[in-house]
C-alpha cells in the first residue's frame, strides 16, 4: 500500500513514493518483515498502469484479487518472522545454511530426502498435466 494512496500514485514521482513496510533487525540481520497491503481496486490498477499494464491486463492477470477488492476488502497487513535466522543468531552460527532444517543444494535439490522426485502418473492425471517428451538436439 503506497503511503498517500491513489493521490500519491497520480501526483508523485513513483520513485519517491514510500510503502507501509517494516522490518525487525537484530545485530544486522533481518529477522522479520511485513507490510500493510493494498485493498483498493483503483490503487491496484493505477500501480500496475505505472508499470505499463492496462486495466484490462490487471483484470485478466489478477482477476481474482481485483474482483475481491471490488467487494470491499478490509485494511490488512502482516509480518513473518524468519525462525531460521533467529535460530542462527541464538546458535552463534555464521550462516543460515548452518541451521536450515531442510538444506538444499544450488539446484534446489534436497539430497537427504531425494527431492524433488518424479511425479507419478496418478498425480499428473489429478492435476490435469502431461509430460512432453524432450526434443533431442
N, CA, C and O atoms as CSV, one atom per row, in Angstrom:
chain,resi,resn,atom,element,x,y,z
A,1,UNK,N,N,0.851,-1.171,0.000
A,1,UNK,CA,C,0.000,0.000,0.000
A,1,UNK,C,C,0.896,1.233,0.000
A,1,UNK,O,O,1.677,1.428,0.931
A,2,UNK,N,N,0.793,2.060,-1.025
A,2,UNK,CA,C,1.641,3.256,-1.053
A,2,UNK,C,C,1.185,4.284,-0.024
A,2,UNK,O,O,-0.012,4.508,0.155
A,3,UNK,N,N,2.137,4.898,0.639
A,3,UNK,CA,C,1.790,5.999,1.534
A,3,UNK,C,C,1.238,7.129,0.676
A,3,UNK,O,O,1.876,7.549,-0.289
A,4,UNK,N,N,0.072,7.613,1.022
A,4,UNK,CA,C,-0.576,8.636,0.219
A,4,UNK,C,C,-1.625,8.078,-0.714
A,4,UNK,O,O,-2.366,8.835,-1.341
A,5,UNK,N,N,-1.701,6.739,-0.817
A,5,UNK,CA,C,-2.735,6.082,-1.604
A,5,UNK,C,C,-2.757,6.481,-3.061
A,5,UNK,O,O,-1.716,6.722,-3.671
A,6,UNK,N,N,-3.964,6.549,-3.614
A,6,UNK,CA,C,-4.155,6.848,-5.028
A,6,UNK,C,C,-3.615,8.228,-5.386
A,6,UNK,O,O,-3.045,8.412,-6.462
A,7,UNK,N,N,-3.790,9.187,-4.498
A,7,UNK,CA,C,-3.300,10.551,-4.757
A,7,UNK,C,C,-1.792,10.550,-4.997
A,7,UNK,O,O,-1.307,11.234,-5.899
A,8,UNK,N,N,-1.058,9.794,-4.203
A,8,UNK,CA,C,0.393,9.716,-4.383
A,8,UNK,C,C,0.743,9.087,-5.727
A,8,UNK,O,O,1.649,9.550,-6.419
A,9,UNK,N,N,0.019,8.026,-6.094
A,9,UNK,CA,C,0.298,7.370,-7.371
A,9,UNK,C,C,0.004,8.281,-8.553
A,9,UNK,O,O,0.679,8.204,-9.579
A,10,UNK,N,N,-0.989,9.135,-8.418
A,10,UNK,CA,C,-1.370,10.018,-9.518
A,10,UNK,C,C,-0.508,11.274,-9.608
A,10,UNK,O,O,-0.338,11.820,-10.698
A,11,UNK,N,N,0.041,11.744,-8.483
A,11,UNK,CA,C,0.698,13.047,-8.470
A,11,UNK,C,C,2.189,13.044,-8.164
A,11,UNK,O,O,2.878,14.011,-8.489
A,12,UNK,N,N,2.702,11.994,-7.555
A,12,UNK,CA,C,4.097,11.983,-7.123
A,12,UNK,C,C,4.970,11.188,-8.092
A,12,UNK,O,O,4.483,10.339,-8.840
A,13,UNK,N,N,6.244,11.475,-8.064
A,13,UNK,CA,C,7.215,10.680,-8.808
A,13,UNK,C,C,7.199,9.273,-8.205
A,13,UNK,O,O,7.408,9.128,-7.001
A,14,UNK,N,N,6.958,8.236,-9.008
A,14,UNK,CA,C,6.879,6.879,-8.464
A,14,UNK,C,C,8.099,6.466,-7.646
A,14,UNK,O,O,7.985,5.667,-6.717
A,15,UNK,N,N,9.267,7.011,-7.990
A,15,UNK,CA,C,10.481,6.627,-7.265
A,15,UNK,C,C,10.582,7.278,-5.892
A,15,UNK,O,O,11.465,6.928,-5.109
A,16,UNK,N,N,9.696,8.216,-5.588
A,16,UNK,CA,C,9.725,8.867,-4.274
A,16,UNK,C,C,8.630,8.352,-3.344
A,16,UNK,O,O,8.605,8.704,-2.164
A,17,UNK,N,N,7.731,7.528,-3.860
A,17,UNK,CA,C,6.615,7.024,-3.044
A,17,UNK,C,C,7.118,5.923,-2.124
A,17,UNK,O,O,7.813,4.999,-2.548
A,18,UNK,N,N,6.752,6.043,-0.873
A,18,UNK,CA,C,7.123,5.019,0.109
A,18,UNK,C,C,5.928,4.119,0.374
A,18,UNK,O,O,4.778,4.512,0.177
A,19,UNK,N,N,6.216,2.916,0.819
A,19,UNK,CA,C,5.176,1.952,1.164
A,19,UNK,C,C,5.062,1.868,2.681
A,19,UNK,O,O,5.906,2.387,3.413
A,20,UNK,N,N,4.025,1.219,3.130
A,20,UNK,CA,C,3.895,0.902,4.547
A,20,UNK,C,C,4.542,-0.460,4.760
A,20,UNK,O,O,3.874,-1.492,4.716
A,21,UNK,N,N,5.850,-0.448,4.990
A,21,UNK,CA,C,6.614,-1.669,5.174
A,21,UNK,C,C,7.444,-1.548,6.440
A,21,UNK,O,O,7.802,-0.445,6.853
A,22,UNK,N,N,7.745,-2.669,7.046
A,22,UNK,CA,C,8.550,-2.650,8.256
A,22,UNK,C,C,9.370,-3.927,8.358
A,22,UNK,O,O,8.993,-4.982,7.848
A,23,UNK,N,N,10.501,-3.794,9.032
A,23,UNK,CA,C,11.407,-4.917,9.257
A,23,UNK,C,C,11.841,-4.909,10.709
A,23,UNK,O,O,11.880,-3.858,11.349
A,24,UNK,N,N,12.167,-6.085,11.229
A,24,UNK,CA,C,12.799,-6.210,12.536
A,24,UNK,C,C,14.214,-6.722,12.282
A,24,UNK,O,O,14.411,-7.717,11.584
A,25,UNK,N,N,15.184,-6.034,12.852
A,25,UNK,CA,C,16.591,-6.361,12.628
A,25,UNK,C,C,17.263,-6.594,13.971
A,25,UNK,O,O,17.038,-5.851,14.926
A,26,UNK,N,N,18.089,-7.634,14.037
A,26,UNK,CA,C,18.845,-7.938,15.250
A,26,UNK,C,C,20.300,-8.159,14.849
A,26,UNK,O,O,20.597,-9.030,14.032
A,27,UNK,N,N,21.192,-7.381,15.417
A,27,UNK,CA,C,22.627,-7.496,15.128
A,27,UNK,C,C,22.919,-7.461,13.628
A,27,UNK,O,O,23.815,-8.153,13.144
A,28,UNK,N,N,22.159,-6.655,12.906
A,28,UNK,CA,C,22.385,-6.501,11.482
A,28,UNK,C,C,21.711,-7.539,10.606
A,28,UNK,O,O,21.852,-7.490,9.384
A,29,UNK,N,N,20.984,-8.474,11.193
A,29,UNK,CA,C,20.276,-9.499,10.429
A,29,UNK,C,C,18.780,-9.232,10.462
A,29,UNK,O,O,18.200,-9.027,11.529
A,30,UNK,N,N,18.159,-9.236,9.289
A,30,UNK,CA,C,16.707,-9.081,9.226
A,30,UNK,C,C,16.079,-10.367,9.751
A,30,UNK,O,O,16.327,-11.448,9.217
A,31,UNK,N,N,15.269,-10.248,10.793
A,31,UNK,CA,C,14.632,-11.440,11.358
A,31,UNK,C,C,13.121,-11.441,11.141
A,31,UNK,O,O,12.466,-12.453,11.392
A,32,UNK,N,N,12.561,-10.332,10.682
A,32,UNK,CA,C,11.132,-10.284,10.382
A,32,UNK,C,C,10.889,-9.184,9.362
A,32,UNK,O,O,11.643,-8.213,9.281
A,33,UNK,N,N,9.828,-9.350,8.588
A,33,UNK,CA,C,9.477,-8.362,7.585
A,33,UNK,C,C,7.965,-8.382,7.402
A,33,UNK,O,O,7.331,-9.430,7.522
A,34,UNK,N,N,7.399,-7.228,7.113
A,34,UNK,CA,C,5.958,-7.174,6.916
A,34,UNK,C,C,5.537,-5.895,6.244
A,34,UNK,O,O,6.363,-5.033,5.940
A,35,UNK,N,N,4.234,-5.776,6.012
A,35,UNK,CA,C,3.713,-4.574,5.373
A,35,UNK,C,C,2.206,-4.500,5.550
A,35,UNK,O,O,1.544,-5.475,5.906
A,36,UNK,N,N,1.693,-3.309,5.289
A,36,UNK,CA,C,0.260,-3.105,5.147
A,36,UNK,C,C,-0.032,-3.308,3.670
A,36,UNK,O,O,0.665,-2.758,2.818
A,37,UNK,N,N,-1.044,-4.084,3.364
A,37,UNK,CA,C,-1.362,-4.426,1.974
A,37,UNK,C,C,-2.402,-3.471,1.400
A,37,UNK,O,O,-3.196,-2.882,2.133
A,38,UNK,N,N,-2.383,-3.332,0.096
A,38,UNK,CA,C,-3.411,-2.561,-0.586
A,38,UNK,C,C,-4.713,-3.355,-0.576
A,38,UNK,O,O,-4.699,-4.583,-0.671
A,39,UNK,N,N,-5.841,-2.650,-0.461
A,39,UNK,CA,C,-7.132,-3.310,-0.543
A,39,UNK,C,C,-8.096,-2.576,-1.469
A,39,UNK,O,O,-9.282,-2.902,-1.519
A,40,UNK,N,N,-7.590,-1.584,-2.202
A,40,UNK,CA,C,-8.432,-0.748,-3.049
A,40,UNK,C,C,-8.183,-1.058,-4.528
A,40,UNK,O,O,-7.044,-0.973,-4.986
A,41,UNK,N,N,-9.234,-1.418,-5.286
A,41,UNK,CA,C,-9.026,-1.788,-6.684
A,41,UNK,C,C,-8.455,-0.656,-7.527
A,41,UNK,O,O,-7.653,-0.912,-8.425
A,42,UNK,N,N,-8.846,0.588,-7.263
A,42,UNK,CA,C,-8.328,1.690,-8.075
A,42,UNK,C,C,-6.844,1.929,-7.823
A,42,UNK,O,O,-6.125,2.342,-8.733
A,43,UNK,N,N,-6.378,1.679,-6.616
A,43,UNK,CA,C,-4.947,1.798,-6.313
A,43,UNK,C,C,-4.187,0.670,-7.014
A,43,UNK,O,O,-3.101,0.883,-7.554
A,44,UNK,N,N,-4.764,-0.516,-6.999
A,44,UNK,CA,C,-4.143,-1.661,-7.674
A,44,UNK,C,C,-3.975,-1.374,-9.164
A,44,UNK,O,O,-2.895,-1.581,-9.717
A,45,UNK,N,N,-5.037,-0.899,-9.817
A,45,UNK,CA,C,-4.978,-0.621,-11.248
A,45,UNK,C,C,-3.959,0.476,-11.538
A,45,UNK,O,O,-3.162,0.340,-12.466
A,46,UNK,N,N,-3.967,1.558,-10.766
A,46,UNK,CA,C,-3.040,2.672,-11.004
A,46,UNK,C,C,-1.589,2.226,-10.837
A,46,UNK,O,O,-0.723,2.599,-11.628
A,47,UNK,N,N,-1.332,1.432,-9.809
A,47,UNK,CA,C,0.036,0.947,-9.593
A,47,UNK,C,C,0.505,0.115,-10.780
A,47,UNK,O,O,1.651,0.242,-11.211
A,48,UNK,N,N,-0.363,-0.726,-11.307
A,48,UNK,CA,C,0.016,-1.530,-12.470
A,48,UNK,C,C,0.106,-0.683,-13.738
A,48,UNK,O,O,0.915,-0.977,-14.617
A,49,UNK,N,N,-0.707,0.352,-13.844
A,49,UNK,CA,C,-0.598,1.241,-15.003
A,49,UNK,C,C,0.777,1.899,-15.045
A,49,UNK,O,O,1.338,2.092,-16.124
A,50,UNK,N,N,1.322,2.245,-13.887
A,50,UNK,CA,C,2.657,2.846,-13.822
A,50,UNK,C,C,3.704,1.887,-14.380
A,50,UNK,O,O,4.709,2.321,-14.941
A,51,UNK,N,N,3.469,0.574,-14.226
A,51,UNK,CA,C,4.418,-0.414,-14.740
A,51,UNK,C,C,4.155,-0.781,-16.194
A,51,UNK,O,O,4.869,-1.604,-16.767
A,52,UNK,N,N,3.122,-0.169,-16.801
A,52,UNK,CA,C,2.856,-0.409,-18.210
A,52,UNK,C,C,1.700,-1.346,-18.492
A,52,UNK,O,O,1.433,-1.646,-19.655
A,53,UNK,N,N,1.013,-1.815,-17.479
A,53,UNK,CA,C,-0.137,-2.693,-17.699
A,53,UNK,C,C,-1.413,-1.868,-17.764
A,53,UNK,O,O,-1.541,-0.844,-17.093
A,54,UNK,N,N,-2.343,-2.321,-18.569
A,54,UNK,CA,C,-3.628,-1.645,-18.670
A,54,UNK,C,C,-4.585,-2.207,-17.618
A,54,UNK,O,O,-4.301,-3.227,-16.989
A,55,UNK,N,N,-5.726,-1.529,-17.434
A,55,UNK,CA,C,-6.748,-2.026,-16.507
A,55,UNK,C,C,-7.220,-3.406,-16.953
A,55,UNK,O,O,-7.485,-4.275,-16.122
A,56,UNK,N,N,-7.325,-3.608,-18.276
A,56,UNK,CA,C,-7.733,-4.914,-18.804
A,56,UNK,C,C,-6.700,-5.992,-18.464
A,56,UNK,O,O,-7.065,-7.120,-18.131
A,57,UNK,N,N,-5.410,-5.645,-18.548
A,57,UNK,CA,C,-4.353,-6.590,-18.174
A,57,UNK,C,C,-4.482,-6.989,-16.707
A,57,UNK,O,O,-4.368,-8.165,-16.362
A,58,UNK,N,N,-4.719,-6.006,-15.856
A,58,UNK,CA,C,-4.844,-6.271,-14.418
A,58,UNK,C,C,-6.015,-7.214,-14.170
A,58,UNK,O,O,-5.891,-8.187,-13.426
A,59,UNK,N,N,-7.151,-6.921,-14.796
A,59,UNK,CA,C,-8.327,-7.764,-14.589
A,59,UNK,C,C,-8.100,-9.181,-15.112
A,59,UNK,O,O,-8.554,-10.152,-14.506
A,60,UNK,N,N,-7.393,-9.294,-16.242
A,60,UNK,CA,C,-7.125,-10.616,-16.808
A,60,UNK,C,C,-6.119,-11.405,-15.975
A,60,UNK,O,O,-6.331,-12.587,-15.704
A,61,UNK,N,N,-5.028,-10.760,-15.569
A,61,UNK,CA,C,-3.945,-11.469,-14.895
A,61,UNK,C,C,-4.143,-11.602,-13.390
A,61,UNK,O,O,-3.618,-12.535,-12.781
A,62,UNK,N,N,-4.882,-10.697,-12.788
A,62,UNK,CA,C,-5.079,-10.708,-11.335
A,62,UNK,C,C,-6.569,-10.606,-11.003
A,62,UNK,O,O,-6.956,-9.985,-10.013
A,63,UNK,N,N,-7.395,-11.226,-11.846
A,63,UNK,CA,C,-8.841,-11.085,-11.745
A,63,UNK,C,C,-9.428,-11.463,-10.403
A,63,UNK,O,O,-10.310,-10.770,-9.896
A,64,UNK,N,N,-8.956,-12.549,-9.819
A,64,UNK,CA,C,-9.498,-12.980,-8.530
A,64,UNK,C,C,-9.321,-11.924,-7.454
A,64,UNK,O,O,-10.265,-11.591,-6.738
A,65,UNK,N,N,-8.126,-11.406,-7.346
A,65,UNK,CA,C,-7.840,-10.378,-6.346
A,65,UNK,C,C,-8.564,-9.079,-6.684
A,65,UNK,O,O,-9.111,-8.420,-5.800
A,66,UNK,N,N,-8.566,-8.718,-7.944
A,66,UNK,CA,C,-9.236,-7.488,-8.384
A,66,UNK,C,C,-10.723,-7.542,-8.051
A,66,UNK,O,O,-11.273,-6.577,-7.520
A,67,UNK,N,N,-11.382,-8.666,-8.358
A,67,UNK,CA,C,-12.813,-8.796,-8.056
A,67,UNK,C,C,-13.066,-8.813,-6.554
A,67,UNK,O,O,-14.061,-8.255,-6.091
A,68,UNK,N,N,-12.188,-9.438,-5.794
A,68,UNK,CA,C,-12.344,-9.446,-4.337
A,68,UNK,C,C,-12.286,-8.021,-3.793
A,68,UNK,O,O,-13.062,-7.659,-2.909
A,69,UNK,N,N,-11.368,-7.216,-4.321
A,69,UNK,CA,C,-11.271,-5.824,-3.877
A,69,UNK,C,C,-12.546,-5.047,-4.208
A,69,UNK,O,O,-12.900,-4.113,-3.488
A,70,UNK,N,N,-13.241,-5.419,-5.289
A,70,UNK,CA,C,-14.480,-4.741,-5.665
A,70,UNK,C,C,-15.547,-4.880,-4.578
A,70,UNK,O,O,-16.409,-4.013,-4.432
A,71,UNK,N,N,-15.484,-5.971,-3.821
A,71,UNK,CA,C,-16.474,-6.211,-2.764
A,71,UNK,C,C,-16.089,-5.552,-1.442
A,71,UNK,O,O,-16.862,-5.587,-0.485
A,72,UNK,N,N,-14.925,-4.965,-1.384
A,72,UNK,CA,C,-14.511,-4.234,-0.192
A,72,UNK,C,C,-13.704,-5.041,0.788
A,72,UNK,O,O,-14.222,-5.452,1.826
A,73,UNK,N,N,-12.466,-5.275,0.487
A,73,UNK,CA,C,-11.571,-5.953,1.424
A,73,UNK,C,C,-11.195,-4.986,2.538
A,73,UNK,O,O,-10.994,-3.801,2.273
A,74,UNK,N,N,-11.095,-5.456,3.769
A,74,UNK,CA,C,-10.705,-4.564,4.861
A,74,UNK,C,C,-9.213,-4.250,4.800
A,74,UNK,O,O,-8.447,-5.000,4.196
A,75,UNK,N,N,-8.798,-3.152,5.419
A,75,UNK,CA,C,-7.352,-2.905,5.531
A,75,UNK,C,C,-6.707,-4.103,6.234
A,75,UNK,O,O,-7.235,-4.618,7.219
A,76,UNK,N,N,-5.583,-4.527,5.721
A,76,UNK,CA,C,-4.933,-5.703,6.286
A,76,UNK,C,C,-3.425,-5.637,6.083
A,76,UNK,O,O,-2.931,-4.906,5.225
A,77,UNK,N,N,-2.723,-6.391,6.865
A,77,UNK,CA,C,-1.275,-6.449,6.771
A,77,UNK,C,C,-0.776,-7.645,7.537
A,77,UNK,O,O,-1.558,-8.427,8.077
A,78,UNK,N,N,0.506,-7.780,7.579
A,78,UNK,CA,C,1.060,-8.915,8.294
A,78,UNK,C,C,2.560,-8.814,8.432
A,78,UNK,O,O,3.210,-7.898,7.929
A,79,UNK,N,N,3.078,-9.802,9.138
A,79,UNK,CA,C,4.508,-9.851,9.414
A,79,UNK,C,C,4.906,-11.322,9.484
A,79,UNK,O,O,4.146,-12.152,9.983
A,80,UNK,N,N,6.075,-11.639,8.994
A,80,UNK,CA,C,6.580,-13.007,9.069
A,80,UNK,C,C,7.981,-12.987,9.668
A,80,UNK,O,O,8.843,-12.211,9.255
A,81,UNK,N,N,8.184,-13.849,10.638
A,81,UNK,CA,C,9.484,-13.975,11.280
A,81,UNK,C,C,10.274,-15.086,10.612
A,81,UNK,O,O,9.720,-16.134,10.282
A,82,UNK,N,N,11.553,-14.864,10.415
A,82,UNK,CA,C,12.451,-15.877,9.879
A,82,UNK,C,C,13.021,-16.678,11.038
A,82,UNK,O,O,14.090,-16.367,11.563
A,83,UNK,N,N,12.287,-17.717,11.429
A,83,UNK,CA,C,12.706,-18.518,12.581
A,83,UNK,C,C,14.110,-19.062,12.381
A,83,UNK,O,O,14.887,-19.140,13.333
A,84,UNK,N,N,14.444,-19.440,11.149
A,84,UNK,CA,C,15.785,-19.957,10.880
A,84,UNK,C,C,16.855,-18.906,11.170
A,84,UNK,O,O,17.939,-19.239,11.649
A,85,UNK,N,N,16.559,-17.652,10.884
A,85,UNK,CA,C,17.536,-16.585,11.169
A,85,UNK,C,C,17.656,-16.339,12.673
A,85,UNK,O,O,18.749,-16.067,13.169
A,86,UNK,N,N,16.565,-16.431,13.386
A,86,UNK,CA,C,16.614,-16.276,14.839
A,86,UNK,C,C,17.433,-17.412,15.451
A,86,UNK,O,O,18.257,-17.179,16.335
A,87,UNK,N,N,17.204,-18.644,14.979
A,87,UNK,CA,C,17.977,-19.791,15.462
A,87,UNK,C,C,19.450,-19.603,15.144
A,87,UNK,O,O,20.305,-19.928,15.969
A,88,UNK,N,N,19.764,-19.083,13.959
A,88,UNK,CA,C,21.154,-18.823,13.576
A,88,UNK,C,C,21.814,-17.896,14.593
A,88,UNK,O,O,22.934,-18.148,15.038
A,89,UNK,N,N,21.109,-16.813,14.960
A,89,UNK,CA,C,21.672,-15.870,15.923
A,89,UNK,C,C,21.834,-16.510,17.303
A,89,UNK,O,O,22.860,-16.318,17.956
A,90,UNK,N,N,20.843,-17.259,17.745
A,90,UNK,CA,C,20.912,-17.903,19.058
A,90,UNK,C,C,22.016,-18.953,19.124
A,90,UNK,O,O,22.652,-19.130,20.163
A,91,UNK,N,N,22.240,-19.652,18.003
A,91,UNK,CA,C,23.260,-20.706,17.957
A,91,UNK,C,C,24.660,-20.154,17.704
A,91,UNK,O,O,25.648,-20.877,17.827
A,92,UNK,N,N,24.742,-18.873,17.350
A,92,UNK,CA,C,26.044,-18.293,17.049
A,92,UNK,C,C,26.596,-18.741,15.712
A,92,UNK,O,O,27.802,-18.659,15.480
A,93,UNK,N,N,25.729,-19.213,14.829
A,93,UNK,CA,C,26.166,-19.663,13.503
A,93,UNK,C,C,26.484,-18.452,12.622
A,93,UNK,O,O,25.973,-17.355,12.850
A,94,UNK,N,N,27.320,-18.662,11.627
A,94,UNK,CA,C,27.721,-17.588,10.731
A,94,UNK,C,C,26.810,-17.473,9.512
A,94,UNK,O,O,26.766,-16.432,8.855
A,95,UNK,N,N,26.085,-18.549,9.217
A,95,UNK,CA,C,25.234,-18.570,8.029
A,95,UNK,C,C,23.943,-19.320,8.345
A,95,UNK,O,O,23.936,-20.261,9.138
A,96,UNK,N,N,22.867,-18.894,7.722
A,96,UNK,CA,C,21.589,-19.570,7.911
A,96,UNK,C,C,21.657,-21.000,7.370
A,96,UNK,O,O,20.890,-21.859,7.805
A,97,UNK,N,N,22.553,-21.263,6.439
A,97,UNK,CA,C,22.707,-22.622,5.904
A,97,UNK,C,C,23.147,-23.614,6.975
A,97,UNK,O,O,22.888,-24.812,6.862
A,98,UNK,N,N,23.813,-23.112,8.017
A,98,UNK,CA,C,24.277,-23.993,9.084
A,98,UNK,C,C,23.132,-24.496,9.959
A,98,UNK,O,O,23.281,-25.510,10.640
A,99,UNK,N,N,22.005,-23.814,9.951
A,99,UNK,CA,C,20.891,-24.201,10.820
A,99,UNK,C,C,19.625,-24.566,10.047
A,99,UNK,O,O,18.597,-24.866,10.654
A,100,UNK,N,N,19.687,-24.545,8.722
A,100,UNK,CA,C,18.498,-24.833,7.912
A,100,UNK,C,C,18.025,-26.259,8.174
A,100,UNK,O,O,18.818,-27.201,8.164
A,101,UNK,N,N,16.713,-26.405,8.410
A,101,UNK,CA,C,16.156,-27.726,8.685
A,101,UNK,C,C,16.180,-28.628,7.456
A,101,UNK,O,O,16.438,-29.827,7.569
A,102,UNK,N,N,15.916,-28.065,6.304
A,102,UNK,CA,C,15.864,-28.845,5.078
A,102,UNK,C,C,16.764,-28.193,4.036
A,102,UNK,O,O,16.272,-27.563,3.100
A,103,UNK,N,N,18.092,-28.340,4.191
A,103,UNK,CA,C,19.005,-27.662,3.276
A,103,UNK,C,C,18.913,-28.230,1.864
A,103,UNK,O,O,18.700,-29.426,1.663
A,104,UNK,N,N,19.080,-27.346,0.906
A,104,UNK,CA,C,19.066,-27.748,-0.499
A,104,UNK,C,C,20.350,-27.283,-1.154
A,104,UNK,O,O,20.985,-26.329,-0.704
A,105,UNK,N,N,20.722,-27.966,-2.219
A,105,UNK,CA,C,21.903,-27.544,-2.951
A,105,UNK,C,C,21.534,-26.418,-3.908
A,105,UNK,O,O,20.404,-25.931,-3.887
A,106,UNK,N,N,22.474,-26.003,-4.744
A,106,UNK,CA,C,22.233,-24.858,-5.628
A,106,UNK,C,C,21.292,-25.178,-6.786
A,106,UNK,O,O,20.917,-24.283,-7.544
A,107,UNK,N,N,20.906,-26.448,-6.930
A,107,UNK,CA,C,19.915,-26.821,-7.943
A,107,UNK,C,C,18.545,-27.045,-7.298
A,107,UNK,O,O,17.660,-27.636,-7.918
A,108,UNK,N,N,18.362,-26.577,-6.053
A,108,UNK,CA,C,17.109,-26.715,-5.297
A,108,UNK,C,C,16.746,-28.177,-5.081
A,108,UNK,O,O,15.569,-28.535,-5.085
A,109,UNK,N,N,17.758,-29.022,-4.891
A,109,UNK,CA,C,17.526,-30.435,-4.606
A,109,UNK,C,C,17.825,-30.700,-3.145
A,109,UNK,O,O,18.807,-30.192,-2.606
A,110,UNK,N,N,16.986,-31.490,-2.506
A,110,UNK,CA,C,17.199,-31.927,-1.132
A,110,UNK,C,C,17.869,-33.294,-1.218
A,110,UNK,O,O,17.206,-34.300,-1.473
A,111,UNK,N,N,19.169,-33.328,-1.007
A,111,UNK,CA,C,19.929,-34.565,-1.182
A,111,UNK,C,C,19.591,-35.595,-0.109
A,111,UNK,O,O,19.668,-36.795,-0.374
A,112,UNK,N,N,19.222,-35.165,1.088
A,112,UNK,CA,C,18.864,-36.091,2.156
A,112,UNK,C,C,17.561,-36.812,1.827
A,112,UNK,O,O,17.465,-38.029,1.988
A,113,UNK,N,N,16.573,-36.073,1.374
A,113,UNK,CA,C,15.256,-36.646,1.097
A,113,UNK,C,C,15.098,-37.096,-0.354
A,113,UNK,O,O,14.108,-37.742,-0.698
A,114,UNK,N,N,16.069,-36.760,-1.207
A,114,UNK,CA,C,15.996,-37.154,-2.603
A,114,UNK,C,C,14.931,-36.401,-3.380
A,114,UNK,O,O,14.311,-36.951,-4.291
A,115,UNK,N,N,14.722,-35.159,-3.024
A,115,UNK,CA,C,13.663,-34.387,-3.678
A,115,UNK,C,C,14.246,-33.314,-4.581
A,115,UNK,O,O,15.392,-32.917,-4.370
A,116,UNK,N,N,13.548,-32.847,-5.533
A,116,UNK,CA,C,12.201,-33.316,-5.862
A,116,UNK,C,C,12.256,-34.653,-6.584
A,116,UNK,O,O,13.223,-34.968,-7.278
A,117,UNK,N,N,11.193,-35.429,-6.403
A,117,UNK,CA,C,11.126,-36.737,-7.044
A,117,UNK,C,C,10.262,-36.659,-8.297
A,117,UNK,O,O,9.587,-35.659,-8.541
A,118,UNK,N,N,10.292,-37.712,-9.074
A,118,UNK,CA,C,9.462,-37.776,-10.274
A,118,UNK,C,C,7.994,-37.841,-9.862
A,118,UNK,O,O,7.641,-38.494,-8.880
A,119,UNK,N,N,7.151,-37.160,-10.620
A,119,UNK,CA,C,5.712,-37.207,-10.362
A,119,UNK,C,C,5.153,-38.514,-10.892
A,119,UNK,O,O,5.498,-38.949,-11.990
A,120,UNK,N,N,4.284,-39.138,-10.102
A,120,UNK,CA,C,3.633,-40.382,-10.506
A,120,UNK,C,C,2.534,-40.070,-11.522
A,120,UNK,O,O,1.959,-38.983,-11.482
A,121,UNK,N,N,2.230,-40.999,-12.432
A,121,UNK,CA,C,1.161,-40.765,-13.411
A,121,UNK,C,C,-0.169,-40.353,-12.766
A,121,UNK,O,O,-0.874,-39.499,-13.303
A,122,UNK,N,N,-0.512,-40.944,-11.635
A,122,UNK,CA,C,-1.775,-40.596,-10.965
A,122,UNK,C,C,-1.761,-39.138,-10.487
A,122,UNK,O,O,-2.784,-38.456,-10.538
A,123,UNK,N,N,-0.608,-38.670,-10.027
A,123,UNK,CA,C,-0.502,-37.273,-9.598
A,123,UNK,C,C,-0.674,-36.336,-10.782
A,123,UNK,O,O,-1.342,-35.307,-10.674
A,124,UNK,N,N,-0.073,-36.688,-11.911
A,124,UNK,CA,C,-0.193,-35.859,-13.104
A,124,UNK,C,C,-1.641,-35.807,-13.585
A,124,UNK,O,O,-2.136,-34.740,-13.948
A,125,UNK,N,N,-2.331,-36.970,-13.590
A,125,UNK,CA,C,-3.745,-37.001,-14.001
A,125,UNK,C,C,-4.594,-36.138,-13.079
A,125,UNK,O,O,-5.464,-35.400,-13.543
A,126,UNK,N,N,-4.347,-36.225,-11.782
A,126,UNK,CA,C,-5.113,-35.447,-10.802
A,126,UNK,C,C,-4.999,-33.947,-11.077
A,126,UNK,O,O,-5.963,-33.208,-10.879
A,127,UNK,N,N,-3.843,-33.497,-11.525
A,127,UNK,CA,C,-3.611,-32.083,-11.793
A,127,UNK,C,C,-3.904,-31.697,-13.241
A,127,UNK,O,O,-3.790,-30.528,-13.608
A,128,UNK,N,N,-4.280,-32.677,-14.063
A,128,UNK,CA,C,-4.563,-32.383,-15.465
A,128,UNK,C,C,-3.316,-32.031,-16.247
A,128,UNK,O,O,-3.360,-31.200,-17.155
A,129,UNK,N,N,-2.191,-32.667,-15.895
A,129,UNK,CA,C,-0.910,-32.383,-16.557
A,129,UNK,C,C,-0.433,-33.598,-17.320
A,129,UNK,O,O,-0.799,-34.729,-16.999
A,130,UNK,N,N,0.379,-33.364,-18.323
A,130,UNK,CA,C,1.054,-34.451,-19.023
A,130,UNK,C,C,2.470,-33.992,-19.345
A,130,UNK,O,O,2.734,-32.806,-19.546
A,131,UNK,N,N,3.359,-34.958,-19.386
A,131,UNK,CA,C,4.755,-34.683,-19.701
A,131,UNK,C,C,4.955,-34.774,-21.195
A,131,UNK,O,O,4.459,-35.690,-21.852
A,132,UNK,N,N,5.682,-33.818,-21.720
A,132,UNK,CA,C,6.006,-33.810,-23.140
A,132,UNK,C,C,7.403,-34.386,-23.293
A,132,UNK,O,O,8.299,-34.052,-22.518
A,133,UNK,N,N,7.597,-35.249,-24.286
A,133,UNK,CA,C,8.952,-35.797,-24.468
A,133,UNK,C,C,9.932,-34.680,-24.811
A,133,UNK,O,O,9.605,-33.750,-25.548
A,134,UNK,N,N,11.129,-34.790,-24.267
A,134,UNK,CA,C,12.147,-33.783,-24.562
A,134,UNK,C,C,12.652,-33.967,-25.981
A,134,UNK,O,O,12.840,-35.087,-26.457
A,135,UNK,N,N,12.867,-32.830,-26.650
A,135,UNK,CA,C,13.407,-32.880,-28.003
A,135,UNK,C,C,14.903,-33.152,-27.937
A,135,UNK,O,O,15.623,-32.565,-27.130
A,136,UNK,N,N,15.343,-34.027,-28.779
A,136,UNK,CA,C,16.780,-34.341,-28.865
A,136,UNK,C,C,17.428,-33.368,-29.823
A,136,UNK,O,O,16.913,-33.132,-30.916
A,137,UNK,N,N,18.540,-32.807,-29.428
A,137,UNK,CA,C,19.265,-31.871,-30.313
A,137,UNK,C,C,20.136,-32.606,-31.282
A,137,UNK,O,O,20.815,-31.982,-32.097
